[in-house]
Structures are given as C-alpha cells and as structure tokens.
Amino acid sequence: MMKLATTAAVFLAVLPIAPTRMGAPALLAQSTGSPVEKDFVSGGRVEMTLESGDYHIRASSDNRIHVRWNEASAKGVRVKLTTNGKSAELRVENTPHNNFHATIEVPALTDVRVRLTAGNLEMAGIKGDKDIEANAGNLNIAVGSSSDWDEVDASVTAGDLHAPAFKAVTGGLFRSFKWRGPGKYRLHVHLTAGDINLRN
C-alpha cells in the first residue's frame, strides 16, 4: 500500500511538467490600419482571400509578409494575417467598390494561392507554385523562365489569354491551354471574365 501511494505521488508531481502544447501556436495580426506585417519563412505557403480591388503582389526584401493599402480612401478595410510555421493565411475584407489599391509582399521563394473576387492583380518576382483564380478583372503574372515550370494550366471563360512565356495566345469564349516542362513548380490560373497575361 505504501508503494502504491509513493508511485501516485511521483506521478502527480511529474504531471504538471509534461508538455501541453501539440504544436507551434498560430500568430495573428489583424488591423484596420495600414500596414500589417509579420515574420514568415522562405519556402512557405501563403493563402490569400482578397475582396475586390487592385493588388500588386511581389517579393519582399526580407523574410516577412507586408501588406500596405491606401488607407485614406479605404475606410473600414479589414486585414487579417495569420502565420503558423510554414503556412500563412491573409484575408482582405470589406474593401470599397472602387479605388482600392494594396501591395502585398512575401518572401521571394513562396508558394502562393490567391482567390480574388474582382479587380486587377499583378504578381512578379516570386518563385514557387502559384494557384490563382478570380471572378472578373485582369491577371498579369510574371512567370519567369518557362524552364522553371513542371505543369501549367490556364483558362478564361470570357476574355483573352496571353501566355508568351509558353507560346500561347488565344481569345474569345472558354479559352484554355495546358503545358508541361522540365521544372518543379506548378502554375494554375483561372479567370471567369477578363484578360490573363502570363509573361516572362
């Protein structure tokens, strides 16, 4: 009986020391004021959900995510940025119906997923997988060398599709193309209405 009591006492003494954290906690930055910035890692993945506006997505000069916008003419915009290890999620919400412009910077080596309600999106200087879809507007994406890519597919329901980097140009309704190459990255682009430009 004494041995059982001693064992129980030791177990209870050790129990509080046992780790209770299952993984690194998610870090959140949320603001209605520009800018929003957070540390991130090179080689991670960023998922962006962007309401209507004009967005310029480019490589940052450091391993951080930066989001800046024209705050004076965009009252009430909400920006929520969450990072968790090699994953990040960015949401831009409550944007005005016009005259909203934002610049988003991520590390130069980053996989990017973008879902844009409507507007214009420009992306340049970022290496990694790209998964980009929008309902309406223009998508202008610098893809670099075609040799960087393994699998490419792009489509537009109504509009023009220019992909000089992959020697594809088409316009009209239900236009698309697929391409395979020697690289390691995947590119998926879809636009319901508007123009897609995939340039070097």
N, C-alpha and C positions, 0 to 999 in steps of 0.2 A: 504493500500500500504506500509506503514511504517512497519507493522507487517511482511509482506512477505519479505521485504528487510532484516529485522533483522534475520529471520529464515534462509535465504540463507547465510548470513554472518556467522552464527553459524555453519552451515553445512560445509562450506568451511574451517572454522578454525579447525574443528574436523577431516576432511577427511584425512589429512596427517598423523594423529596419528593412523589410522586404520591399522592393520597388513596386510602386503602384502605377507607374506610367507605362503604357503599352507602346508609345511611340512619341516622336517629337511633336509638340503642340503646334497647331496652326497659328500663324501670326497674321493679325488682321489690321489693315489700315483703312479707315473709312472717313470720307470727308465730303463736304460740300464746297470746299475751297481749294483752289489750285496752288501748288502742285501736291500730288500724292506720290510718295517714294518709299521703296522698301529694298532691303538687301535681297539678292537672289543668287543663283549659281549658274555658271556656264554649263551648257549641255542639258538644261532642264526643259520643261514643257509649260507653256503658258496658254490657258484657255481664256478667250475674250468674248464677252457678250456685249455688243455695242448697239445702243439705240441710235436713231437717225443722226447723221452729221457727217462732217468731213474729217477723216482721220489720216494721219501720217505716222506710220509705224516704221521705226528704224532702229539700227544698232546703237546701243549706249556705249559710252567710253569707259564704263566700269561694270562690275557685276551687280547692277541694281536695276530695278524697274522704276521708270519715271513716267508720270502721267501729268501733262500740263494742258490747260484749255483756256479759252477766252472768257474768263470769269465775269468780266464786266457786262457782257451781253448774253450771259447764260446763267441767270439766277436760278437756283434750285436744283442744279445738276447734282446727282449723287454718284460718287465714285467709290467703289468697294474693291479693295485689293487684298487678297489672302494668299499667303505663301505657306507651304508645308513641305520642307525638304526640297526635292527637285521638281515639285509641282506648284503652279500658281494659278489663281483664277482672278480675272479682272472683269468687273461689271460696271458699265457706264449707263446710268439710267436717268430718266426724266429730262432728256435733252429738249431744247426748244425746237420748233418746227423748221426754223431756218437759222442761218448764221452761227452754227456751232462748229468750232474747229478745235481739234485736240491732237496733240503729239504724244505718242507712246514710244518709249524706248525700252528695249530689252537687251540682255547680253547678246553679243554677235553670233554666238552658237546657241540657238534655242529652237525647239520645235514649237510651232505656233498653230493654234486653232482659233479661227475667227468666225463669229456669226454676227452679221451686220443687218440691221433692219432695213436701212436705206441710206444712200449717200455715196460719197466718194472715198475710196480707200487707196492709199499709196503705201507700198512696202518696199524697202530697199536695205541692203547691207546685212541681211540676216541669213545665216546658213542653218539648215535643218529641215525637217518635214514641215510642210505647210498644208493646212486643211482650211479652206476659205470658202464661205458661202454668204450670199447676200440676196435680198429680195429685189432691190432696184438700185440703180446707180452705175458707177464706173469703178472697175478694179484695175489698178495699174501696179503690176508687181514686177520688180527686178529679180530675175531668177538666176542671174549669173551665167556661168558656163553650162551648156546642156550636158556636159560630161559629169556634172555633179549629181544627176538625177537617175534614179532607177526606174520609177514608174510615174507617169504623168497622165492625168486626165482632166479635161476642162470642157465645160459645156455652158451654153447660154440658151434660154428658151426663146427670147426675142431680142435680137441685137447683133452686135459684131464681135467676133472673136479673132484677135490678132495675136499670134504667137510666133514672131520671127525667130525667137531663140530655138524653136522646134520646127521651123519651116512650115508653119500652118497659118493660113488666113482664110476666114470664112465669115459669112454674114447671112442674116435672114432669120428664119424660124427654126428652132430645135437644132442648133449647130453644136457640134462637139468634135473632139478628137482625143485619141489615146496615143501614147508614145512610150517606148521602152529604151533605156540607155544603160551605160556601164556604171553609173554612180550608185550611191547608197541612200539617197533621200527620196521621199515620195511627195508629189505635189497633186493636190485635188482642189479644183476651183469650179464653183458653180454660181451662176447668176441668173435670176429669173428674167429681168428686163434691164438692158443697158449694154455697156461695152466692157470687154475684157481685153487687157493688153499685157501679155507676158513678154517682157523684154530682157535683153542681156544686161 
